[in-house]
């Protein structure tokens, strides 16, 4: 019995020694999740679910802070995380543009500035127009734009969906007469005539879906709830670069902190509430861990470079 007790004690000490102080203590105080967009869209809703689950799991306060950047897209919010600590008290909830586009625009973001905790969302991103527009697909838009001025509204000129749209236009032989960046692109943007075509997510136009026309969705596969609407890639011959969102921390954040965040986020995405959101909206909700996320980022950098080469021809 003494020998068994000794073996048990050694096993316990060994197990406890494998837990580093950072893992045992994190979080030591409040955690802020920085969402660089206004409230209401998919990344905001899902990040709030993660924050709620973090409070339940750890007992520490966790909150979502919205930091919209206007015409600068997600980058002001991303820079706030970059200038923050590496203790996991500030976590970025970022779209693809931060790690893929950010390093190319000379604002202080490098390819390794952030470590991905994981990717959890692919947006049902679309190109939409008013229901009375004289076209209902990309071919019709291309024909109309040859003799008429068409203004594009987007979330930032450098972001993936905007690049995909510009590349599609170039491939189809037309140009937008003008384009503008918005913090919010919803039903009001179209009804007010602020833009003729908007690059936005399905969540923001859901209330008026019966009164508008969706020309295309930007992603690998069609969105089931949109019926016969085809992807931008299929209609315009460009690659299928998708808009996704994930959790990121500043480079140098301990792996133990990343592991805690990843466990909470992955459990949240597998939960009933997040999965119901996917069923209701057409968004894809999942969990893709750190290594897979980093591979995806590298692949998407190549896809973005291809789109840019089409635009700049």
N, C-alpha and C positions, 0 to 999 in steps of 0.2 A: 504493500500500500504506500509506503514511504517513497518507493521508487516511482510509482505511478504519479504520486503527488508532485514529485520533483520534475517529471517529464511534463506534466500539465503546466507547472509554473514556468518552465523554460519556454514552452510553446506560447504561453500568454505574453511573456516578456518580449519574445521575438515578434509576435503579431503587433503588439503595441509599438514597438520600435519602428515598424514599417510605416506608421502614420506620422508624417512630419508635423511639426508645429503649425505650419500654414494650413494643412488640411484639417487638423484638429480644431483650429481656432477660427477659420474663415466661415462666415464673415464676422469680423470683430466689431462692426458698426453698421450703419445704414449703407445700402447699396443703391446706386442710381443707375437706371438703364436709360441711356440717351437715345432717343428716337429723333432723327433730324428732319422730321416732317410734322405737320399739324396732326392733331388727334383724329381718329376715325377710320383710317385705312387698315389693311390687314396686318401690317407690321406693328402698328400701334396696339391693335386688339390682342394679338398673340403675345406681344412682349408684356402686356399687362397681365396676361394669364401666367406667364413665367414669374413675374414679380410677385404675384399673389401666392403661387406655389412655393416660392423661395421663403416668403414670410412664414408660411405654414411649416416648411421643412426645417428652418433654422431658427425661427423666433426673432430674427433680426429684421428691422424695417427695410422694405424694398419698394422703390417707387419708379415710375416712368416719368421722365422729363422730356417734353417735346421742345425741340430746338430747330424750327424751320429756318431754312437759309435763303428763302426767296429765290432770286435768279441764280444764286450760287449752289442751289440744290442741297445735297446732304453734307457738303464739305465743311461749312462752319461748325456743325455739330461734331463731325469726325475730328476736326482739329481740337475741339474741346477735350475729347477723350485722349487724343494724342498728347496733349499738354497736361493731362491728369496723372494720377499716381499709378503704380503697378501693383497695387494691393488688392485689386478686384472690387474696389468700392465704386468704380465707374466703368460701366460696360456699354459698349456701343451696339446698337441694333441697326445694322447697316445693309443697304442694298449693294448689289454687285458693283455699282459705280465707285464706291470708296476704295476697295482694293484693286480694281481692274483699271479704272480711269484715273483715279487720284494720282498715281505715280507719274502720269504723263502731262500734268498741267501745272507743274512748278509752284505748288502751294505748301511744300514741306512734307508731303506724304510720300514715303518710299515704299518699294514693293514689300519690305519686311517690317513696316512701321507697326502693323497690327498682327496679332495671332488669331486665327479663326478658332472660336470655340466650337462652332458648328453652324450649318445652314438648316433652316427649318421651314422655309416658305418659298414657293414659286407662284408669282402673281398671275392671275388671269388678266394679263395686260392686253389692251385692245386699242385699235384706232376707231374712233366713233365720230359720226357727223349728225347733224340735225335730220329728223325724219323727212323733211321736205327737200333735202339735197337731191339734185338730179342724177345721182349715181348711187350704187349700193355695193360696190366692190372696188378693188384696187385698179382694175382695168378701166372702170368707169371714171374713177378719180383722175387717172392719168390722161384720159381723153379730155375731160373737162378742164384740167389745168393747162392744157395747151392754149386755150383761148380765154381763160378766166383766171383772175387772181385768187389764190387759195392760201389762207393763213393757217399755219400749224401752231397749236399750243402744246407745250411739253413741260417736263419738270426740270429741264436743264439741257443745254446743247451738247454737253459731253457725255450724258448718260446713255446707257445701252439701248433702251427703246428708241430714243431720239436718233442715235446713230443708225439703228436698224431701219428706221423710217426714211432717213435721208438716203441711205444706200439703196433702199427699195425704189425711191423716186428716181435716183440716178440710173438704176438698172432698167427702169420702165420709161426713161426718156423725158422726164419732166422735173421741174423745180417748184418749190413752194415760193410764193411771192414774198412772204415774210414769215418769221417764226418768233414766238415769245415764250419766255419761261414763266411759270406760275407756281405758287405754293399749293394751289388746289385747282384741280380740273374736274368739274362735275357738271351736272345738268345745267346749272346757271351759266356756265362758261359758254355753252352752245346757245341757250335761249337768249342770252344778252348779246350774242354776236361778237364776243371777244376773240373767238377763233372759229375757223370753218371746220377744221379737223383737230381732234384732240387725242393725245397720247395719254391714256389714263388706265386705271384699274377698274374692273367690273364693279367693285364695291361702291365706287364713287358715282357711278351712273345707274346703279340698280333701281333707284326710285323712279327713273324716267325711261326705263329700258323699252317700254312700249312706244315711246314717242321719238326715239332716235334710231339710227342705223349703225350697226357695227360692221365696219368694212373688213376687218381682219383681226386675228389675235396674234400676238407676238410670243412665240414659244414653239416647243417641239411638236405638240399635238393640239388638235382642235379642242375647244371647250364644249363639252357635251350640251350644256344648257343653252348654248347659242345656236343650236341646230346645225344648219348647213354652212355656217361661216367658216371659211378656210383660213389657214395660217398665212402670215405674211411671207414666210419662206416659200410656201407652195405657190402663192400668187405672183411673187416678185423675183424669185430665183436667188434670194440671199440666204445666208446661213441662219440657223435657228437659235441664235443667242437669246437666252431667256433672262427675264428680270427676277432675281431671287433676293432673299433677305436672310441674314444670319447674325449671330452674336460674335462680337470681336472684343478683344482686350489689347491693351498696349503691349508691345514687345517687352519682354522681361518679366511679365506676370508669371508667378510660379505655376508649374504644371498642376500642383495640388489644387490651386484655386480654379484653374480651368476645368479640372475633373469634377469639382463640386457643381460648377455652373452647368456643365454638360449633362450631368446626371439629372439635375432638376429640369433643365430644358427638354431633354429627351423624354422624360416621364410626362411632362406637360403636353408635348405634341402627340403622344400616344393616348392621352386622356380623352374622355368622352366629349368635353366641351370643344376642344380643338378639332377633333375629328368630325363633329357635327358642323362646325364652321366650313370645313372642306366640302361636306355633302351639300350644304345649303348654297354655297357661293361659286364653286368651280375652282377655288384656289387649291393648290396642292400643298398639303401640310404633312411634314415628315421630320426625321432627324438624320442629318448627314454629319458624322463626326469630324474631328479636326483634320485627320490625314486625308480623308475623302474630300473635305472642303478645300484643302490646299491644292489638291490635284485638279479639282473643278475650276478653281481660280486660274491656274496656269492654262488650262484648256480654253477658258473664256477670254483670256488675254490674247490668245491666238485668233479666236473668232472675231474679237473686236478689231484687231489689226487688219483682218480681211475686210471688214465692213468699211473701215477708214480708207483702205486702198481703193475701194469702189467709189467712195465719195470724192476722193481727191484726183481721180483720173481726169 
